[in-house]
C-alpha cells in the first residue's frame, strides 16, 4: 500500500512538471501513508502579500481548533516579486512539528490570477473541507471550529460568516447588507451589485461542494471568479449558510483585487444569469425604476425580452403618466418599430417586478413602499440593483 502511494506521488509530480507547474505534494502524500490527513485545508492564494502575511498567519495560529485537530495551510504563491516566499518559508520552519501542516507551491513568469492560484492551492491540498482565506484578511479564533460544525450539518452549503471591516466605516452599506441579510434570502438576493450573499473571504465548504461547481474561472485579471463560482454552485443545487458571528477581519485597501474588476463585467454576468433563470419563464414583467438604471436594464435585454416589459414604475410624479421611448443609436430600423414603455406609479404596477433600485439609500422609503405591496421575493420580484 505504501509503495503504491509513493508510486502515485512520483507519477503525479512527473505529469505536473511536464505541464510546467510545481506542486508541493510530498508532505501531503507522506502524511496520507503514515497518518490520517487533516480534515480542513486553509486555501491561500497570494501575489505580493508580504505586507499581510504576518497577520494572516497569526490569525491561523490562533485557531481554537488546533488544540484538538491538525490543520493544513495550502498556499499557492502566484509569482510574487516581493519577499512573500521568504516569509512563507520562515513560517514553515517556525511551525514545523506543530498541528499546522504548510503545503506550498509557486508559479514562474507572469502571475496567472486569483482563480488560477486558488485552484492550484485546492489541488495540492488534502482536506475534506476547504476554508478560503485571502492573505490580506485575518481570521478570528473560532472561525474554523464553527464553520466546520456548520458544514458538517449542511454538506451541500457554502458556509460564510459575519465580518468586521477594517477600516471600520469603509463600504458601510455593503457591510451592513452582507452581515444582516436574512438567512432565507442568501440564495435569493443574488443579483445585486454586491455580489455573492456571503463574501468570498469567509467561504468554507466541503471538497465535494467545490468539485461539483467545477473550480474557479482562470480567465485572469478583471474576472469576478467568486461570482461565477457562486452562480455555478447554486445551479448545481448548492445552498448558502452564514454563521451569525464575526469570524473575519475584512480589510479594505487600494490594492485589493476587487478594484481590478470592471462594473460592466459584473453587470453582464448578473444579467445573463437573470435572463436564464428568471426572465425566460415570465410572460411579462415590470421594471421598477424609470430612471437611469431601469433604462440601462431595459437596453441590456435581448429584443425578445424587451417585448415582455409591460411597464416601468416609479414614485416620481414628473415621470408617472409619461412614457419611455427606447433609442438604439446603431439600429435606426429598430427605433422605428420600438413601442414606448408606459410609466406608472408603483401602486398601479403589476408583478412580477425587476427592481433596479439600490437598497438602503432612501432612509427606508423604498423598503416601506415595497413592503406595502405584500410581495414575495423570488416569486413576485427580483432585486437587480
Protein Blocks (a to p, Z undefined) as FASTA:
>chain_A
ZZmmmmmmmmmmmmmmmnopacdfklmmmmmmmmccdfbdcddddehillmmmmmmmmmm
mpmklmmoccddddddehiablmlmmmmmmmmmmgoiabdcdddddehjdebjklmmmmm
mmmpmbfbdcdddfkbccdfklmmmmmmmmmmmmmbccddddddddfkgoklmmmmmmmg
cfklmmmmmmbfnbpfbdfklgccdfklmmmnopaafebghiafklmmmmmmmmnopacd
ddfbdfbdcdddfkbmklmpcfklmmmmmmmmmmmmmmmmpmbdcdehjbfmlmmmmmmp
cfklmmmmmbdcdfbfklgopacddddfklmklmmmpccdddddfklpccddddfbdehi
lgommmmmmmmnopaehjlpccdZZ
